Amino acid sequence: MFRIHKEFHFSASHRLVGLAEDHPCARFHGHNYVVEVELQSETLDSTGFVRDYRDLGAFKSYIDDTLDHRHLNDVLGDDQVTAERMAKHFYDWCRARWPEVSAVRVKETPKTCAEYRP
C-alpha cells in the first residue's frame, strides 16, 4: 500500500458549549491548526503518484477562503467544534473530491491530535 500525506495550516477561534465553567475550552479561544490529509492506493498512476500533491490545492483554497482567521462555531454552524468533528468534516470534504483519501488528522497544539479514519 502506498500512502502520502500533506499538511495544511490555519488559525481560527472556537469555543465548546456545555463544558464546566472553569474548563479552558469553554472560553472563546484560538488555535494554530495543522490539518494532515492522508491518501492511499494499492497502485500508482501513470506518473508514479498516489495523487499529485498539486491536486490538493483546492483544499488549501477551501481552508484559506472559509476557515482561516474565522470563528469556527459560526462558519461550521456547530456549538461543539472539536478537533474530532473537524477531522470528520475535512475527511468528508476531501473524500468527495479524491477517492484515495484514507484519513484526516487535526492538531490543535503540537502535542494533541484527533484523527478520522473510516
N, CA, C and O atoms as CSV, one atom per row, in Angstrom:
chain,resi,resn,atom,element,x,y,z
A,1,MET,N,N,0.842,-1.181,0.000
A,1,MET,CA,C,0.000,0.000,0.000
A,1,MET,C,C,0.887,1.244,0.000
A,1,MET,O,O,1.818,1.356,0.797
A,2,PHE,N,N,0.589,2.164,-0.893
A,2,PHE,CA,C,1.289,3.438,-0.958
A,2,PHE,C,C,0.476,4.473,-0.182
A,2,PHE,O,O,-0.749,4.522,-0.297
A,3,ARG,N,N,1.162,5.293,0.604
A,3,ARG,CA,C,0.498,6.355,1.363
A,3,ARG,C,C,1.269,7.656,1.204
A,3,ARG,O,O,2.500,7.677,1.216
A,4,ILE,N,N,0.518,8.734,1.055
A,4,ILE,CA,C,1.112,10.067,1.050
A,4,ILE,C,C,0.360,10.926,2.061
A,4,ILE,O,O,-0.776,10.627,2.427
A,5,HIS,N,N,1.010,11.992,2.501
A,5,HIS,CA,C,0.431,12.915,3.475
A,5,HIS,C,C,0.762,14.331,3.042
A,5,HIS,O,O,1.828,14.592,2.483
A,6,LYS,N,N,-0.161,15.238,3.307
A,6,LYS,CA,C,0.113,16.657,3.074
A,6,LYS,C,C,-0.487,17.448,4.223
A,6,LYS,O,O,-1.607,17.186,4.661
A,7,GLU,N,N,0.283,18.431,4.708
A,7,GLU,CA,C,-0.142,19.285,5.814
A,7,GLU,C,C,-0.666,20.612,5.303
A,7,GLU,O,O,-0.210,21.145,4.291
A,8,PHE,N,N,-1.648,21.131,6.042
A,8,PHE,CA,C,-2.227,22.443,5.782
A,8,PHE,C,C,-2.326,23.159,7.125
A,8,PHE,O,O,-2.557,22.524,8.154
A,9,HIS,N,N,-2.150,24.484,7.117
A,9,HIS,CA,C,-2.133,25.257,8.358
A,9,HIS,C,C,-3.130,26.402,8.271
A,9,HIS,O,O,-3.310,27.013,7.217
A,10,PHE,N,N,-3.777,26.681,9.407
A,10,PHE,CA,C,-4.628,27.855,9.508
A,10,PHE,C,C,-4.815,28.210,10.976
A,10,PHE,O,O,-4.580,27.392,11.865
A,11,SER,N,N,-5.240,29.443,11.210
A,11,SER,CA,C,-5.513,29.926,12.563
A,11,SER,C,C,-6.987,30.306,12.646
A,11,SER,O,O,-7.536,30.924,11.734
A,12,ALA,N,N,-7.617,29.924,13.757
A,12,ALA,CA,C,-9.040,30.217,13.927
A,12,ALA,C,C,-9.408,30.115,15.399
A,12,ALA,O,O,-8.660,29.568,16.210
A,13,SER,N,N,-10.575,30.653,15.725
A,13,SER,CA,C,-11.080,30.581,17.091
A,13,SER,C,C,-12.290,29.648,17.150
A,13,SER,O,O,-12.903,29.310,16.137
A,14,HIS,N,N,-12.604,29.248,18.385
A,14,HIS,CA,C,-13.821,28.495,18.648
A,14,HIS,C,C,-14.051,28.479,20.147
A,14,HIS,O,O,-13.217,28.947,20.923
A,15,ARG,N,N,-15.190,27.937,20.545
A,15,ARG,CA,C,-15.458,27.651,21.949
A,15,ARG,C,C,-16.371,26.453,21.989
A,15,ARG,O,O,-17.168,26.232,21.078
A,16,LEU,N,N,-16.249,25.678,23.055
A,16,LEU,CA,C,-17.062,24.478,23.214
A,16,LEU,C,C,-18.128,24.741,24.259
A,16,LEU,O,O,-17.822,25.074,25.404
A,17,VAL,N,N,-19.373,24.591,23.861
A,17,VAL,CA,C,-20.516,24.841,24.722
A,17,VAL,C,C,-20.819,23.588,25.536
A,17,VAL,O,O,-20.695,22.469,25.038
A,18,GLY,N,N,-21.215,23.782,26.789
A,18,GLY,CA,C,-21.622,22.659,27.617
A,18,GLY,C,C,-20.549,22.116,28.532
A,18,GLY,O,O,-20.799,21.178,29.290
A,19,LEU,N,N,-19.361,22.684,28.478
A,19,LEU,CA,C,-18.294,22.254,29.383
A,19,LEU,C,C,-18.428,22.993,30.709
A,19,LEU,O,O,-19.129,24.001,30.801
A,20,ALA,N,N,-17.762,22.492,31.718
A,20,ALA,CA,C,-17.755,23.171,33.014
A,20,ALA,C,C,-17.234,24.593,32.836
A,20,ALA,O,O,-16.374,24.852,31.995
A,21,GLU,N,N,-17.762,25.500,33.630
A,21,GLU,CA,C,-17.415,26.912,33.522
A,21,GLU,C,C,-15.917,27.168,33.645
A,21,GLU,O,O,-15.385,28.087,33.021
A,22,ASP,N,N,-15.243,26.356,34.447
A,22,ASP,CA,C,-13.800,26.566,34.640
A,22,ASP,C,C,-12.937,25.829,33.604
A,22,ASP,O,O,-11.710,25.891,33.677
A,23,HIS,N,N,-13.548,25.145,32.657
A,23,HIS,CA,C,-12.794,24.442,31.614
A,23,HIS,C,C,-12.285,25.473,30.611
A,23,HIS,O,O,-13.075,26.281,30.122
A,24,PRO,N,N,-10.994,25.472,30.288
A,24,PRO,CA,C,-10.456,26.495,29.374
A,24,PRO,C,C,-11.098,26.479,27.985
A,24,PRO,O,O,-11.161,27.522,27.335
A,25,CYS,N,N,-11.566,25.345,27.525
A,25,CYS,CA,C,-12.164,25.277,26.181
A,25,CYS,C,C,-13.591,25.814,26.141
A,25,CYS,O,O,-14.167,25.970,25.064
A,26,ALA,N,N,-14.164,26.098,27.315
A,26,ALA,CA,C,-15.489,26.715,27.360
A,26,ALA,C,C,-15.401,28.202,27.026
A,26,ALA,O,O,-16.394,28.828,26.654
A,27,ARG,N,N,-14.201,28.755,27.165
A,27,ARG,CA,C,-13.988,30.162,26.841
A,27,ARG,C,C,-13.676,30.308,25.348
A,27,ARG,O,O,-13.213,29.370,24.699
A,28,PHE,N,N,-13.933,31.469,24.840
A,28,PHE,CA,C,-13.545,31.827,23.482
A,28,PHE,C,C,-12.017,31.765,23.415
A,28,PHE,O,O,-11.335,32.416,24.206
A,29,HIS,N,N,-11.481,30.983,22.475
A,29,HIS,CA,C,-10.030,30.832,22.354
A,29,HIS,C,C,-9.684,30.421,20.923
A,29,HIS,O,O,-10.568,30.121,20.121
A,30,GLY,N,N,-8.397,30.413,20.619
A,30,GLY,CA,C,-7.981,30.078,19.264
A,30,GLY,C,C,-6.828,29.104,19.234
A,30,GLY,O,O,-6.177,28.843,20.246
A,31,HIS,N,N,-6.589,28.572,18.047
A,31,HIS,CA,C,-5.508,27.621,17.813
A,31,HIS,C,C,-4.841,27.928,16.479
A,31,HIS,O,O,-5.439,28.533,15.589
A,32,ASN,N,N,-3.608,27.502,16.365
A,32,ASN,CA,C,-2.919,27.434,15.081
A,32,ASN,C,C,-3.023,25.974,14.651
A,32,ASN,O,O,-2.220,25.133,15.055
A,33,TYR,N,N,-4.015,25.694,13.834
A,33,TYR,CA,C,-4.329,24.320,13.450
A,33,TYR,C,C,-3.369,23.788,12.395
A,33,TYR,O,O,-2.884,24.521,11.533
A,34,VAL,N,N,-3.112,22.494,12.494
A,34,VAL,CA,C,-2.409,21.753,11.454
A,34,VAL,C,C,-3.343,20.621,11.044
A,34,VAL,O,O,-3.764,19.822,11.881
A,35,VAL,N,N,-3.660,20.557,9.766
A,35,VAL,CA,C,-4.516,19.509,9.230
A,35,VAL,C,C,-3.667,18.665,8.293
A,35,VAL,O,O,-3.028,19.185,7.378
A,36,GLU,N,N,-3.665,17.364,8.527
A,36,GLU,CA,C,-2.903,16.452,7.678
A,36,GLU,C,C,-3.870,15.527,6.956
A,36,GLU,O,O,-4.670,14.829,7.579
A,37,VAL,N,N,-3.782,15.534,5.637
A,37,VAL,CA,C,-4.617,14.667,4.807
A,37,VAL,C,C,-3.761,13.494,4.354
A,37,VAL,O,O,-2.657,13.676,3.841
A,38,GLU,N,N,-4.283,12.291,4.548
A,38,GLU,CA,C,-3.592,11.064,4.131
A,38,GLU,C,C,-4.353,10.460,2.960
A,38,GLU,O,O,-5.580,10.358,2.988
A,39,LEU,N,N,-3.617,10.064,1.936
A,39,LEU,CA,C,-4.196,9.377,0.787
A,39,LEU,C,C,-3.448,8.071,0.598
A,39,LEU,O,O,-2.249,7.991,0.865
A,40,GLN,N,N,-4.153,7.049,0.139
A,40,GLN,CA,C,-3.502,5.755,-0.070
A,40,GLN,C,C,-4.056,5.069,-1.304
A,40,GLN,O,O,-5.185,5.314,-1.729
A,41,SER,N,N,-3.224,4.201,-1.866
A,41,SER,CA,C,-3.633,3.444,-3.044
A,41,SER,C,C,-2.771,2.187,-3.156
A,41,SER,O,O,-1.597,2.187,-2.784
A,42,GLU,N,N,-3.356,1.152,-3.658
A,42,GLU,CA,C,-2.617,-0.082,-3.931
A,42,GLU,C,C,-1.697,0.083,-5.141
A,42,GLU,O,O,-0.683,-0.601,-5.270
A,43,THR,N,N,-2.079,1.011,-6.023
A,43,THR,CA,C,-1.310,1.206,-7.256
A,43,THR,C,C,-0.976,2.684,-7.419
A,43,THR,O,O,-1.543,3.544,-6.744
A,44,LEU,N,N,-0.052,2.957,-8.320
A,44,LEU,CA,C,0.312,4.325,-8.647
A,44,LEU,C,C,-0.241,4.681,-10.016
A,44,LEU,O,O,-0.441,3.806,-10.858
A,45,ASP,N,N,-0.487,5.969,-10.240
A,45,ASP,CA,C,-0.977,6.380,-11.552
A,45,ASP,C,C,0.152,6.339,-12.576
A,45,ASP,O,O,1.263,5.910,-12.266
A,46,SER,N,N,-0.130,6.778,-13.770
A,46,SER,CA,C,0.855,6.672,-14.854
A,46,SER,C,C,2.102,7.531,-14.632
A,46,SER,O,O,3.135,7.294,-15.258
A,47,THR,N,N,2.011,8.512,-13.757
A,47,THR,CA,C,3.173,9.352,-13.456
A,47,THR,C,C,3.904,8.900,-12.195
A,47,THR,O,O,4.899,9.510,-11.801
A,48,GLY,N,N,3.416,7.830,-11.557
A,48,GLY,CA,C,4.074,7.296,-10.371
A,48,GLY,C,C,3.579,7.876,-9.058
A,48,GLY,O,O,4.248,7.753,-8.032
A,49,PHE,N,N,2.406,8.510,-9.082
A,49,PHE,CA,C,1.838,9.133,-7.887
A,49,PHE,C,C,0.641,8.350,-7.356
A,49,PHE,O,O,-0.065,7.686,-8.116
A,50,VAL,N,N,0.417,8.435,-6.038
A,50,VAL,CA,C,-0.899,8.094,-5.481
A,50,VAL,C,C,-1.874,9.148,-5.995
A,50,VAL,O,O,-2.938,8.827,-6.523
A,51,ARG,N,N,-1.493,10.400,-5.832
A,51,ARG,CA,C,-2.189,11.557,-6.395
A,51,ARG,C,C,-1.182,12.700,-6.393
A,51,ARG,O,O,-0.375,12.816,-5.471
A,52,ASP,N,N,-1.227,13.526,-7.401
A,52,ASP,CA,C,-0.335,14.677,-7.477
A,52,ASP,C,C,-0.673,15.635,-6.328
A,52,ASP,O,O,-1.829,16.025,-6.167
A,53,TYR,N,N,0.327,16.012,-5.533
A,53,TYR,CA,C,0.099,16.935,-4.419
A,53,TYR,C,C,-0.556,18.237,-4.878
A,53,TYR,O,O,-1.310,18.854,-4.125
A,54,ARG,N,N,-0.276,18.646,-6.085
A,54,ARG,CA,C,-0.867,19.888,-6.611
A,54,ARG,C,C,-2.384,19.810,-6.658
A,54,ARG,O,O,-3.057,20.833,-6.533
A,55,ASP,N,N,-2.934,18.613,-6.837
A,55,ASP,CA,C,-4.392,18.458,-6.864
A,55,ASP,C,C,-5.031,18.901,-5.550
A,55,ASP,O,O,-6.191,19.312,-5.522
A,56,LEU,N,N,-4.261,18.812,-4.457
A,56,LEU,CA,C,-4.797,19.139,-3.145
A,56,LEU,C,C,-4.851,20.648,-2.895
A,56,LEU,O,O,-5.250,21.085,-1.816
A,57,GLY,N,N,-4.464,21.417,-3.859
A,57,GLY,CA,C,-4.547,22.869,-3.738
A,57,GLY,C,C,-5.959,23.365,-3.489
A,57,GLY,O,O,-6.152,24.412,-2.871
A,58,ALA,N,N,-6.945,22.623,-3.964
A,58,ALA,CA,C,-8.338,23.005,-3.720
A,58,ALA,C,C,-8.661,22.993,-2.226
A,58,ALA,O,O,-9.454,23.808,-1.756
A,59,PHE,N,N,-8.053,22.079,-1.483
A,59,PHE,CA,C,-8.279,22.026,-0.040
A,59,PHE,C,C,-7.629,23.230,0.637
A,59,PHE,O,O,-8.205,23.813,1.556
A,60,LYS,N,N,-6.437,23.599,0.189
A,60,LYS,CA,C,-5.772,24.787,0.714
A,60,LYS,C,C,-6.634,26.024,0.472
A,60,LYS,O,O,-6.763,26.874,1.354
A,61,SER,N,N,-7.216,26.125,-0.706
A,61,SER,CA,C,-8.096,27.259,-1.013
A,61,SER,C,C,-9.329,27.254,-0.114
A,61,SER,O,O,-9.745,28.306,0.371
A,62,TYR,N,N,-9.915,26.080,0.110
A,62,TYR,CA,C,-11.076,25.969,0.995
A,62,TYR,C,C,-10.722,26.463,2.399
A,62,TYR,O,O,-11.459,27.251,2.991
A,63,ILE,N,N,-9.602,25.999,2.921
A,63,ILE,CA,C,-9.178,26.414,4.264
A,63,ILE,C,C,-8.931,27.921,4.305
A,63,ILE,O,O,-9.434,28.611,5.191
A,64,ASP,N,N,-8.165,28.426,3.357
A,64,ASP,CA,C,-7.820,29.851,3.349
A,64,ASP,C,C,-9.057,30.736,3.197
A,64,ASP,O,O,-9.186,31.747,3.887
A,65,ASP,N,N,-9.960,30.361,2.301
A,65,ASP,CA,C,-11.112,31.202,1.990
A,65,ASP,C,C,-12.247,31.068,3.001
A,65,ASP,O,O,-13.026,32.004,3.183
A,66,THR,N,N,-12.348,29.909,3.662
A,66,THR,CA,C,-13.511,29.635,4.502
A,66,THR,C,C,-13.210,29.630,5.992
A,66,THR,O,O,-14.057,30.035,6.788
A,67,LEU,N,N,-12.019,29.178,6.389
A,67,LEU,CA,C,-11.751,28.927,7.805
A,67,LEU,C,C,-10.670,29.804,8.428
A,67,LEU,O,O,-10.746,30.124,9.614
A,68,ASP,N,N,-9.683,30.188,7.663
A,68,ASP,CA,C,-8.543,30.892,8.240
A,68,ASP,C,C,-8.969,32.239,8.843
A,68,ASP,O,O,-9.646,33.041,8.200
A,69,HIS,N,N,-8.553,32.460,10.091
A,69,HIS,CA,C,-8.860,33.682,10.840
A,69,HIS,C,C,-10.368,33.932,10.930
A,69,HIS,O,O,-10.836,35.059,10.769
A,70,ARG,N,N,-11.105,32.870,11.188
A,70,ARG,CA,C,-12.564,32.938,11.383
A,70,ARG,C,C,-12.915,32.311,12.720
A,70,ARG,O,O,-12.084,31.674,13.367
A,71,HIS,N,N,-14.172,32.508,13.121
A,71,HIS,CA,C,-14.695,31.847,14.323
A,71,HIS,C,C,-15.416,30.583,13.841
A,71,HIS,O,O,-16.466,30.667,13.204
A,72,LEU,N,N,-14.853,29.428,14.145
A,72,LEU,CA,C,-15.320,28.161,13.573
A,72,LEU,C,C,-16.750,27.802,13.959
A,72,LEU,O,O,-17.450,27.163,13.174
A,73,ASN,N,N,-17.198,28.195,15.145
A,73,ASN,CA,C,-18.584,27.917,15.527
A,73,ASN,C,C,-19.547,28.563,14.527
A,73,ASN,O,O,-20.560,27.966,14.164
A,74,ASP,N,N,-19.230,29.776,14.087
A,74,ASP,CA,C,-20.079,30.465,13.115
A,74,ASP,C,C,-19.971,29.836,11.732
A,74,ASP,O,O,-20.983,29.607,11.069
A,75,VAL,N,N,-18.763,29.563,11.304
A,75,VAL,CA,C,-18.538,29.040,9.950
A,75,VAL,C,C,-19.130,27.639,9.796
A,75,VAL,O,O,-19.798,27.346,8.805
A,76,LEU,N,N,-18.881,26.778,10.781
A,76,LEU,CA,C,-19.330,25.381,10.675
A,76,LEU,C,C,-20.717,25.169,11.277
A,76,LEU,O,O,-21.278,24.079,11.170
A,77,GLY,N,N,-21.273,26.203,11.909
A,77,GLY,CA,C,-22.630,26.131,12.429
A,77,GLY,C,C,-22.822,25.088,13.512
A,77,GLY,O,O,-23.820,24.368,13.516
A,78,ASP,N,N,-21.871,25.003,14.429
A,78,ASP,CA,C,-21.896,23.959,15.454
A,78,ASP,C,C,-21.366,24.525,16.765
A,78,ASP,O,O,-20.387,25.272,16.771
A,79,ASP,N,N,-22.017,24.167,17.890
A,79,ASP,CA,C,-21.528,24.586,19.204
A,79,ASP,C,C,-20.400,23.695,19.712
A,79,ASP,O,O,-19.735,24.036,20.691
A,80,GLN,N,N,-20.182,22.571,19.065
A,80,GLN,CA,C,-19.160,21.612,19.504
A,80,GLN,C,C,-18.146,21.389,18.384
A,80,GLN,O,O,-18.050,20.294,17.830
A,81,VAL,N,N,-17.402,22.425,18.062
A,81,VAL,CA,C,-16.386,22.329,17.016
A,81,VAL,C,C,-15.116,21.757,17.645
A,81,VAL,O,O,-14.166,22.480,17.948
A,82,THR,N,N,-15.130,20.445,17.830
A,82,THR,CA,C,-13.975,19.744,18.387
A,82,THR,C,C,-13.035,19.326,17.267
A,82,THR,O,O,-13.422,19.299,16.099
A,83,ALA,N,N,-11.811,19.003,17.624
A,83,ALA,CA,C,-10.853,18.511,16.631
A,83,ALA,C,C,-11.369,17.229,15.991
A,83,ALA,O,O,-11.140,16.986,14.806
A,84,GLU,N,N,-12.065,16.410,16.774
A,84,GLU,CA,C,-12.613,15.159,16.237
A,84,GLU,C,C,-13.654,15.433,15.149
A,84,GLU,O,O,-13.640,14.800,14.093
A,85,ARG,N,N,-14.548,16.375,15.416
A,85,ARG,CA,C,-15.581,16.704,14.418
A,85,ARG,C,C,-14.984,17.411,13.213
A,85,ARG,O,O,-15.436,17.215,12.085
A,86,MET,N,N,-13.974,18.228,13.448
A,86,MET,CA,C,-13.304,18.878,12.324
A,86,MET,C,C,-12.623,17.839,11.437
A,86,MET,O,O,-12.674,17.950,10.212
A,87,ALA,N,N,-11.988,16.835,12.034
A,87,ALA,CA,C,-11.334,15.785,11.246
A,87,ALA,C,C,-12.342,15.087,10.345
A,87,ALA,O,O,-12.046,14.807,9.184
A,88,LYS,N,N,-13.529,14.804,10.868
A,88,LYS,CA,C,-14.581,14.153,10.059
A,88,LYS,C,C,-15.059,15.095,8.962
A,88,LYS,O,O,-15.234,14.675,7.818
A,89,HIS,N,N,-15.271,16.354,9.297
A,89,HIS,CA,C,-15.699,17.351,8.305
A,89,HIS,C,C,-14.688,17.436,7.161
A,89,HIS,O,O,-15.063,17.401,5.989
A,90,PHE,N,N,-13.402,17.549,7.509
A,90,PHE,CA,C,-12.371,17.642,6.479
A,90,PHE,C,C,-12.257,16.357,5.674
A,90,PHE,O,O,-12.044,16.400,4.462
A,91,TYR,N,N,-12.399,15.207,6.340
A,91,TYR,CA,C,-12.370,13.934,5.624
A,91,TYR,C,C,-13.479,13.908,4.573
A,91,TYR,O,O,-13.229,13.593,3.410
A,92,ASP,N,N,-14.693,14.236,4.980
A,92,ASP,CA,C,-15.831,14.210,4.049
A,92,ASP,C,C,-15.601,15.160,2.879
A,92,ASP,O,O,-15.883,14.815,1.731
A,93,TRP,N,N,-15.091,16.351,3.166
A,93,TRP,CA,C,-14.836,17.335,2.111
A,93,TRP,C,C,-13.821,16.784,1.117
A,93,TRP,O,O,-14.028,16.866,-0.094
A,94,CYS,N,N,-12.733,16.230,1.619
A,94,CYS,CA,C,-11.667,15.702,0.757
A,94,CYS,C,C,-12.101,14.441,0.015
A,94,CYS,O,O,-11.822,14.292,-1.174
A,95,ARG,N,N,-12.771,13.550,0.703
A,95,ARG,CA,C,-13.170,12.272,0.103
A,95,ARG,C,C,-14.142,12.480,-1.059
A,95,ARG,O,O,-14.140,11.710,-2.019
A,96,ALA,N,N,-14.967,13.516,-0.971
A,96,ALA,CA,C,-15.897,13.823,-2.063
A,96,ALA,C,C,-15.157,14.211,-3.337
A,96,ALA,O,O,-15.717,14.139,-4.431
A,97,ARG,N,N,-13.902,14.620,-3.197
A,97,ARG,CA,C,-13.113,15.060,-4.351
A,97,ARG,C,C,-12.046,14.058,-4.770
A,97,ARG,O,O,-11.718,13.945,-5.951
A,98,TRP,N,N,-11.505,13.330,-3.791
A,98,TRP,CA,C,-10.391,12.425,-4.059
A,98,TRP,C,C,-10.648,11.091,-3.379
A,98,TRP,O,O,-10.558,11.003,-2.155
A,99,PRO,N,N,-10.964,10.057,-4.135
A,99,PRO,CA,C,-11.306,8.761,-3.521
A,99,PRO,C,C,-10.152,8.090,-2.787
A,99,PRO,O,O,-10.370,7.142,-2.032
A,100,GLU,N,N,-8.938,8.565,-2.995
A,100,GLU,CA,C,-7.779,7.963,-2.321
A,100,GLU,C,C,-7.634,8.415,-0.865
A,100,GLU,O,O,-6.817,7.865,-0.127
A,101,VAL,N,N,-8.419,9.410,-0.447
A,101,VAL,CA,C,-8.305,9.915,0.929
A,101,VAL,C,C,-8.663,8.799,1.907
A,101,VAL,O,O,-9.722,8.181,1.798
A,102,SER,N,N,-7.770,8.550,2.864
A,102,SER,CA,C,-7.980,7.458,3.821
A,102,SER,C,C,-8.087,7.942,5.261
A,102,SER,O,O,-8.605,7.216,6.110
A,103,ALA,N,N,-7.614,9.145,5.559
A,103,ALA,CA,C,-7.693,9.674,6.922
A,103,ALA,C,C,-7.373,11.159,6.911
A,103,ALA,O,O,-6.720,11.672,6.002
A,104,VAL,N,N,-7.856,11.838,7.955
A,104,VAL,CA,C,-7.511,13.235,8.177
A,104,VAL,C,C,-7.205,13.406,9.659
A,104,VAL,O,O,-7.930,12.901,10.517
A,105,ARG,N,N,-6.126,14.123,9.947
A,105,ARG,CA,C,-5.740,14.428,11.324
A,105,ARG,C,C,-5.799,15.932,11.543
A,105,ARG,O,O,-5.449,16.716,10.661
A,106,VAL,N,N,-6.244,16.320,12.726
A,106,VAL,CA,C,-6.305,17.730,13.096
A,106,VAL,C,C,-5.540,17.912,14.394
A,106,VAL,O,O,-5.831,17.266,15.401
A,107,LYS,N,N,-4.549,18.807,14.355
A,107,LYS,CA,C,-3.776,19.138,15.556
A,107,LYS,C,C,-4.148,20.549,15.988
A,107,LYS,O,O,-4.051,21.499,15.211
A,108,GLU,N,N,-4.578,20.667,17.244
A,108,GLU,CA,C,-4.844,21.985,17.820
A,108,GLU,C,C,-3.593,22.542,18.491
A,108,GLU,O,O,-3.411,23.757,18.580
A,109,THR,N,N,-2.748,21.657,18.953
A,109,THR,CA,C,-1.487,22.032,19.583
A,109,THR,C,C,-0.426,21.048,19.084
A,109,THR,O,O,-0.772,20.025,18.493
A,110,PRO,N,N,0.841,21.334,19.309
A,110,PRO,CA,C,1.880,20.384,18.889
A,110,PRO,C,C,1.802,19.027,19.596
A,110,PRO,O,O,2.388,18.049,19.133
A,111,LYS,N,N,1.077,18.972,20.716
A,111,LYS,CA,C,1.024,17.734,21.497
A,111,LYS,C,C,-0.301,16.992,21.399
A,111,LYS,O,O,-0.441,15.916,21.980
A,112,THR,N,N,-1.288,17.544,20.670
A,112,THR,CA,C,-2.596,16.881,20.587
A,112,THR,C,C,-3.000,16.665,19.144
A,112,THR,O,O,-2.695,17.475,18.269
A,113,CYS,N,N,-3.693,15.560,18.907
A,113,CYS,CA,C,-4.105,15.218,17.547
A,113,CYS,C,C,-5.382,14.388,17.591
A,113,CYS,O,O,-5.510,13.469,18.400
A,114,ALA,N,N,-6.324,14.723,16.713
A,114,ALA,CA,C,-7.530,13.915,16.528
A,114,ALA,C,C,-7.506,13.419,15.086
A,114,ALA,O,O,-7.088,14.132,14.174
A,115,GLU,N,N,-7.959,12.191,14.902
A,115,GLU,CA,C,-7.944,11.594,13.571
A,115,GLU,C,C,-9.311,11.016,13.257
A,115,GLU,O,O,-9.975,10.438,14.118
A,116,TYR,N,N,-9.725,11.186,11.986
A,116,TYR,CA,C,-10.891,10.455,11.487
A,116,TYR,C,C,-10.404,9.528,10.391
A,116,TYR,O,O,-9.768,9.956,9.428
A,117,ARG,N,N,-10.716,8.249,10.555
A,117,ARG,CA,C,-10.372,7.208,9.594
A,117,ARG,C,C,-11.572,6.244,9.578
A,117,ARG,O,O,-11.880,5.631,10.601
A,118,PRO,N,N,-12.242,6.108,8.441
A,118,PRO,CA,C,-13.418,5.205,8.429
A,118,PRO,C,C,-13.035,3.746,8.633
A,118,PRO,O,O,-13.906,2.875,8.647
